[in-house]
Amino acid sequence: MTERVGAHELLRRVLDAGGWTSWDVPPAGEPAPGTAYGDDLAAARERAGTDEAVVTGEGRLRGRRVAFVVSEFRFLAGSIGAATADRIVAAVERATAERLPLLAAPSSGGTRMQEGTAAFVQMARITAAVTAHRAAGLPYLVYLRHPTTGGVFASWGSLGHVTAAEPGALIGFLGPRVYEGLHGEPFPPGVQVAENLAAKGLVDAVVGLDDLADVASRALSVLCARPPRGGGPAPRGAPADDGAWESIERSRRPDRPGVRELLRYGAADVTPLSGTGQGEAGRGLTLALARFGAAPCVLVGQDRHGQRAGHPLGPAGLRVARRGMRLAAELGLPLVTVVDTPGAVLSAEAEEGGLAGEIARCLADLMTLAAPTLCLLMGEGTGGAALALLPADRVLAARHGWLAPLPPEGASVIVHRTPARAAEMAASQRVRSADLLRDGLVDAVVDERPDAADEPEEFCRRAAAAIERELSGLTAGTAASRQARYRPSR
């Protein structure tokens, strides 16, 4: 059974003790008492204990000053009229002017039917205010409560940098009662439910109310932070003497650590994000907010374990990656990419889903991204899937990381008509980290002693320390500076 609490109770349980400060002013332009709508409003005030369908203001969340907009469903089902929109827009604009992160907790049936079209079009105005808040580089977090439907879900409920939902909450565009009334049959069960939306990549997490403060605080600790100054780049590292084929075999060990272990052992304040936010979830790719030491970032990483467990990297995963790129640019955070892939999925669905186009768009986004970028070549670097996350202002490689246009076996088939000469092809193509370092394609090597699979925690901590050093003082490059790395020496 979904817990439904009012706006004041939500604020009491989420914000720090000591309460909150209201930004609300009395609604203007209300209908005269004694009219049907005037009586509805009076009854709503009596029932809800608020003077409108939203409560706005500021408070402290784990010591951090934040602004909020919280729906009160008991007030005419949280519906949005002109006065409601005035209050929301005023709160969003004040949060933007005072450069505060904004927490939104909608619970609404959508437009206020008593006001008709004039209320309906207010959603565009609210969207514009939220868009301006985001454009100012300020965090916008959304907590979808039971129920959130209609124009609220289709406007300010779907614009969060991070979006969580209440367990079991009904969330959807068209309310089930309206659907049944129009179509004469119930809406298919299990679709408009928070857990299903999370599985489909439409929300990032399902979070109980009493866990919301911790989740929001963890996200804001990254979203509101800035990389430390100084530090400087990591040492280049001595090129390892390993053979190319030895590195390839080591990189394919099933017990080799990947992006999950890097976050577990090397990062703090990790907030996983799920999917594109547009109905796709690429399970072979990890998207998260995280800190490496004092350095915050948006992390986009190819997940070696997910790819080997039936979720190879395809166009949906690359669209998830591009969501991370947009987040980094909008919030002014560094982007860290982790390359570790045996290659993109080869299927009719991937071709029809635009795999090649998504690789191209990832490359275009990374070459022009208005945020500092750092790539870690952590293991396998096969083909276009690896290339899609490679361009960066600084590039690190694990000692046994490698980069090649095809798996060496595939290259051997093309050149020698047999996969048997894969080791020879790997050596001739200069795929290993030592070659990449000498050729200027990577800037530093993170050592393995002698193999990350034998020392996963220690290796991940070294990699994390290198990431922190590189991010300290790193500034966003230009397309020209990023291109320069790939110009062949003559």
C-alpha positions in Angstrom: 0.0 0.0 0.0 1.5 3.3 -1.1 1.9 5.8 1.8 0.3 9.1 1.1 1.4 12.1 3.3 0.6 15.7 3.0 3.1 18.5 2.0 3.8 19.6 5.6 4.5 16.0 6.8 6.8 15.4 3.8 8.8 18.5 4.7 9.0 17.5 8.3 10.4 14.1 7.4 12.8 15.2 4.7 14.3 18.6 5.9 16.5 19.2 8.8 15.0 19.7 12.2 14.1 23.4 12.8 11.6 23.5 10.0 11.4 25.6 6.9 10.6 29.1 5.7 7.6 29.6 3.5 7.8 31.7 0.3 4.1 31.6 -0.2 1.9 34.6 -0.6 -1.9 34.5 -0.6 -3.4 33.5 -4.0 -4.6 36.4 -6.1 -7.7 36.7 -8.4 -9.8 34.1 -6.7 -13.5 33.5 -7.6 -16.1 35.2 -5.4 -17.4 33.3 -2.3 -20.6 31.5 -2.9 -19.8 30.5 -6.5 -19.3 26.8 -7.1 -15.6 27.2 -7.7 -15.2 29.5 -4.7 -17.0 26.9 -2.5 -14.6 24.2 -3.9 -11.6 26.2 -2.9 -12.9 26.9 0.6 -13.6 23.2 1.1 -10.2 22.3 -0.2 -8.5 24.7 2.3 -10.4 23.2 5.1 -9.5 19.7 4.1 -5.9 20.2 3.2 -4.8 22.8 5.7 -3.1 24.8 3.0 -4.3 27.7 0.9 -3.3 26.2 -2.5 -2.2 22.9 -4.1 1.5 23.6 -3.6 3.7 24.7 -0.8 7.0 26.5 -1.6 9.9 27.8 0.4 13.4 26.9 1.6 15.0 24.8 4.3 18.1 22.8 5.1 18.8 19.4 3.8 21.7 17.8 5.7 22.9 21.3 6.4 22.6 22.5 2.8 20.2 25.3 1.9 17.6 24.2 -0.6 14.4 25.5 -2.2 11.3 23.3 -2.6 8.0 23.0 -4.4 5.8 20.3 -2.8 2.3 19.4 -4.0 -0.6 19.0 -1.6 -2.9 16.3 -3.1 -5.7 16.9 -0.6 -6.2 20.4 -2.2 -8.3 19.6 -5.3 -6.1 16.6 -6.1 -3.0 18.7 -6.4 -4.4 20.3 -9.5 -2.7 23.3 -11.2 -4.7 26.5 -11.6 -3.4 30.0 -12.5 -2.7 30.8 -8.8 -0.9 27.5 -8.4 1.3 28.2 -11.4 2.0 31.7 -10.1 3.3 30.2 -6.9 5.4 27.5 -8.6 7.0 30.0 -11.1 7.7 32.5 -8.3 9.5 29.8 -6.3 11.5 28.5 -9.2 12.6 32.0 -10.2 13.6 32.9 -6.7 15.6 29.7 -6.4 17.3 30.6 -9.6 18.0 34.1 -8.5 19.4 32.9 -5.1 21.3 30.1 -6.8 19.7 27.4 -4.8 19.2 23.7 -5.7 15.5 23.0 -6.2 13.6 20.0 -4.9 10.2 19.3 -6.5 7.8 16.7 -5.0 4.7 16.6 -7.3 1.6 14.7 -6.5 -1.2 15.8 -8.8 -4.0 14.8 -11.2 -2.9 17.6 -13.6 -4.8 20.6 -14.8 -7.6 22.2 -12.6 -10.7 21.4 -14.6 -12.6 24.3 -13.0 -10.3 26.8 -14.9 -10.1 24.9 -18.2 -7.7 25.9 -20.9 -6.4 28.9 -19.1 -5.0 26.6 -16.4 -3.9 23.9 -18.9 -1.5 26.3 -20.7 0.2 27.2 -17.4 2.3 24.0 -17.8 4.3 25.8 -20.5 5.1 28.7 -18.2 6.2 26.4 -15.4 8.4 24.4 -17.8 10.0 27.7 -19.0 10.9 28.6 -15.4 12.4 25.2 -14.7 14.3 25.2 -17.9 15.8 28.6 -17.0 16.8 27.2 -13.6 18.6 24.3 -15.3 20.2 26.6 -17.8 21.7 28.6 -14.9 23.6 25.4 -14.0 21.5 24.7 -10.9 20.4 21.3 -9.8 16.7 20.3 -10.1 15.7 17.1 -8.3 12.3 15.5 -8.6 10.5 13.1 -6.3 7.3 11.7 -8.0 4.7 10.8 -5.5 1.4 8.9 -5.6 -0.2 9.8 -7.9 1.4 12.0 -10.5 -0.4 12.2 -13.8 -1.4 14.5 -16.7 0.2 17.8 -17.4 2.2 17.8 -14.2 4.0 14.6 -15.2 4.3 16.0 -18.7 6.0 19.2 -17.6 7.8 20.0 -14.3 7.6 16.3 -13.2 9.8 15.1 -16.0 12.6 17.6 -16.1 14.8 16.5 -13.2 18.5 16.1 -13.4 17.8 13.2 -11.0 14.3 11.7 -10.7 13.2 9.4 -7.9 9.7 8.0 -7.3 7.7 6.8 -4.3 7.4 3.0 -4.0 4.2 1.8 -5.7 3.3 5.3 -6.9 0.9 5.6 -9.8 2.7 7.7 -12.4 1.5 8.2 -15.9 0.4 10.7 -18.6 -3.2 9.7 -18.7 -5.0 8.9 -15.4 -6.4 5.3 -15.4 -9.9 6.6 -14.5 -10.0 8.9 -17.5 -8.6 6.1 -19.7 -11.3 3.7 -18.6 -14.0 6.3 -19.0 -12.9 7.1 -22.6 -12.1 3.6 -23.7 -14.5 1.4 -21.7 -11.8 -0.8 -20.3 -9.2 -0.5 -17.7 -5.6 0.6 -18.5 -3.2 -2.4 -18.7 -2.0 -3.2 -15.2 1.6 -2.7 -14.0 2.5 0.0 -16.5 1.9 3.2 -14.7 3.8 2.1 -11.6 7.0 3.6 -10.2 8.9 0.3 -10.3 8.1 -0.3 -13.9 9.1 3.2 -14.9 12.5 2.6 -13.1 13.0 -0.6 -15.0 12.3 1.2 -18.3 14.8 4.0 -17.6 12.2 6.7 -17.0 13.1 7.3 -13.4 16.4 6.8 -11.7 15.3 5.1 -8.5 12.4 4.1 -6.3 13.0 5.6 -2.9 10.9 5.5 0.3 10.1 8.8 1.9 12.3 8.2 4.9 15.3 7.5 2.6 14.7 10.5 0.5 16.9 13.0 2.5 19.9 10.7 2.3 19.5 10.1 -1.5 18.9 13.8 -2.3 21.8 14.9 -0.1 24.2 12.4 -1.7 23.2 13.6 -5.2 23.6 17.3 -4.2 27.0 16.7 -2.7 28.2 16.0 -6.2 25.8 18.3 -8.2 26.7 21.3 -6.1 30.4 20.7 -5.8 33.3 21.9 -8.0 36.6 20.2 -8.7 39.5 21.3 -6.4 42.1 23.5 -7.9 45.7 22.4 -8.4 46.8 18.9 -8.1 48.1 18.5 -11.6 48.1 15.5 -14.0 49.1 12.0 -12.9 52.6 10.8 -13.7 52.9 9.2 -17.1 54.1 5.9 -15.8 56.8 3.8 -17.3 55.6 1.9 -20.4 55.1 -1.8 -19.4 57.1 -4.4 -21.2 54.1 -6.8 -21.5 53.3 -8.2 -24.9 50.1 -7.0 -26.6 48.5 -10.5 -26.5 49.3 -10.9 -22.8 47.4 -7.7 -22.1 44.5 -8.8 -24.2 44.2 -12.1 -22.4 44.5 -10.4 -19.0 41.9 -7.9 -19.9 39.4 -10.7 -20.7 39.7 -12.4 -17.3 36.1 -12.7 -15.9 37.3 -11.7 -12.5 38.9 -8.5 -13.7 37.5 -5.4 -11.9 35.3 -3.0 -14.0 33.4 0.2 -13.5 31.3 -1.3 -10.7 34.4 -2.0 -8.6 35.9 1.4 -9.5 32.9 3.0 -7.9 32.7 0.6 -5.0 36.4 0.9 -4.0 37.4 4.3 -5.4 34.5 6.7 -5.2 32.2 8.3 -2.7 28.7 9.8 -2.8 27.7 7.6 -5.7 24.2 8.1 -7.0 23.4 5.7 -9.8 21.2 7.1 -12.6 19.0 4.8 -14.7 18.4 5.0 -18.4 17.9 7.8 -20.8 14.9 9.3 -18.9 13.1 8.7 -22.2 12.1 5.1 -21.9 15.4 3.3 -22.6 17.7 1.5 -20.2 21.1 0.4 -21.6 22.1 -2.3 -19.1 25.6 -2.6 -20.5 26.4 1.0 -19.4 26.7 2.6 -16.0 25.7 6.3 -15.4 26.3 7.8 -12.0 27.1 10.9 -10.1 30.2 10.4 -8.0 33.2 11.9 -6.2 36.8 10.7 -6.6 38.4 12.2 -3.5 37.4 15.9 -3.5 36.6 15.9 -7.2 32.9 15.5 -8.3 31.9 14.2 -11.7 29.3 12.6 -13.9 30.6 9.1 -14.7 29.7 7.2 -17.9 31.2 3.7 -17.9 30.9 0.6 -20.0 30.0 -2.2 -17.6 32.0 -5.4 -18.4 29.9 -7.5 -16.1 26.6 -6.3 -17.5 27.8 -6.8 -21.1 28.8 -10.4 -20.3 25.5 -11.1 -18.6 23.3 -10.6 -21.6 23.3 -6.9 -22.0 25.8 -6.0 -24.7 26.3 -2.4 -25.5 23.8 -1.1 -28.1 22.3 2.2 -29.2 20.2 2.5 -26.0 23.4 2.3 -23.9 25.0 5.0 -26.0 21.9 7.2 -25.6 22.3 6.8 -21.8 25.9 7.9 -22.2 24.8 11.0 -24.1 22.4 11.8 -21.2 25.5 11.8 -19.0 27.3 14.2 -21.4 24.4 16.6 -21.3 24.2 16.5 -17.5 27.9 17.3 -17.2 27.7 20.2 -19.7 24.6 21.7 -18.1 25.8 21.5 -14.5 29.4 22.4 -15.2 30.7 19.1 -13.9 33.6 17.1 -15.3 32.7 14.0 -17.3 34.6 10.8 -16.6 34.2 8.0 -19.2 35.3 4.5 -18.7 36.1 2.4 -21.7 35.8 -1.4 -21.2 34.0 -3.3 -23.9 34.4 -6.4 -26.1 32.5 -4.4 -28.7 29.0 -3.3 -29.6 26.1 -5.7 -30.0 25.8 -7.1 -33.6 22.2 -7.5 -34.4 19.4 -6.4 -36.7 17.8 -4.5 -33.8 21.0 -2.6 -33.2 21.3 -1.6 -36.8 17.6 -0.6 -37.0 18.0 1.3 -33.6 20.7 3.5 -35.1 23.9 2.1 -33.5 26.3 3.7 -36.0 24.5 7.0 -35.7 24.7 6.9 -31.9 28.5 6.2 -32.0 28.8 9.3 -34.3 26.7 11.4 -32.0 28.8 10.4 -29.0 31.9 11.3 -30.8 30.5 14.7 -31.9 29.3 15.4 -28.3 32.6 14.5 -26.7 34.7 16.5 -29.2 32.6 19.7 -28.5 31.5 19.2 -24.9 31.6 22.3 -22.8 32.9 20.5 -19.7 36.2 19.0 -18.7 36.5 15.4 -19.9 38.6 12.5 -18.7 38.7 9.0 -20.1 39.9 5.8 -18.4 40.7 3.0 -20.7 40.2 0.3 -18.0 40.2 -2.9 -20.0 39.1 -4.0 -23.4 38.8 -1.3 -26.0 37.1 -2.9 -29.0 35.8 -1.1 -32.0 33.3 1.7 -32.4 31.8 1.1 -29.0 35.2 1.9 -27.4 35.8 4.9 -29.7 32.4 6.4 -28.7 33.6 7.2 -25.2 37.3 7.8 -25.9 37.8 11.5 -26.9 38.7 13.5 -23.8 40.9 16.3 -22.5 43.0 13.8 -20.6 43.2 10.0 -21.2 44.4 7.4 -18.7 44.9 3.7 -19.5 45.2 0.7 -17.2 48.5 -1.2 -17.8 46.6 -4.0 -19.6 44.0 -1.7 -21.2 44.1 -1.8 -25.0 42.4 -0.1 -28.0 41.8 -1.7 -31.5 39.4 -1.2 -34.4 38.3 -4.9 -34.1 39.0 -7.8 -31.8 42.4 -9.0 -32.8 40.8 -12.3 -34.0 38.6 -10.3 -36.4 41.6 -8.3 -37.7 43.4 -11.5 -38.3 40.5 -12.9 -40.3 40.5 -9.7 -42.5 44.2 -9.7 -43.2 45.2 -13.4 -43.0 41.8 -15.2 -43.6 42.2 -16.9 -40.2 41.8 -15.9 -36.6 44.9 -17.9 -35.7 47.2 -14.9 -36.1 45.4 -12.7 -33.6 48.5 -12.2 -31.4 50.6 -11.1 -34.4 47.9 -8.6 -35.4 47.7 -7.2 -31.9 51.4 -6.5 -31.8 51.5 -5.0 -35.3 48.5 -2.7 -34.7 50.1 -1.2 -31.5 47.0 -1.7 -29.4 48.6 -2.0 -25.9 48.8 0.8 -23.3 52.5 1.2 -23.7 52.1 1.9 -27.5 49.2 4.2 -26.9 51.3 6.2 -24.4 54.2 6.5 -26.8 51.9 7.5 -29.6 50.3 10.3 -27.5 46.8 8.7 -27.5 46.9 8.3 -23.7 48.5 10.6 -21.2 49.3 8.3 -18.3 49.2 4.6 -17.4 47.7 3.2 -14.1 49.9 0.3 -13.0 48.7 -3.2 -12.4 50.8 -5.3 -10.1 50.9 -7.4 -12.2 47.2 -7.8 -12.9 44.2 -5.9 -11.7 42.2 -9.1 -11.3 44.7 -10.2 -8.6 44.5 -6.9 -6.7 41.1 -5.4 -7.5 40.7 -3.1 -4.6 44.2 -1.8 -4.7 44.1 -1.2 -8.5 40.7 0.6 -8.3 42.1 2.9 -5.5 45.1 3.7 -7.7 42.9 4.4 -10.6 40.6 6.6 -8.5 43.6 8.6 -7.1 44.8 9.2 -10.7 41.3 10.4 -11.7 41.2 12.8 -8.8 44.6 14.2 -9.6 43.7 14.6 -13.3 40.4 16.3 -12.5 42.0 18.8 -10.1 42.3 22.0 -12.1 41.2 20.3 -15.4 39.4 22.8 -17.7 37.3 22.1 -20.8 39.2 21.8 -24.0 38.1 22.8 -27.4 37.3 20.7 -30.5 40.6 21.8 -31.9 42.6 20.8 -28.8 40.8 17.5 -28.6 41.4 16.8 -32.3 45.1 17.5 -32.0 45.7 14.3 -30.1 44.7 12.3 -33.1 46.8 14.0 -35.8 49.4 11.5 -37.0 53.0 12.4 -36.5 54.9 12.8 -39.8 
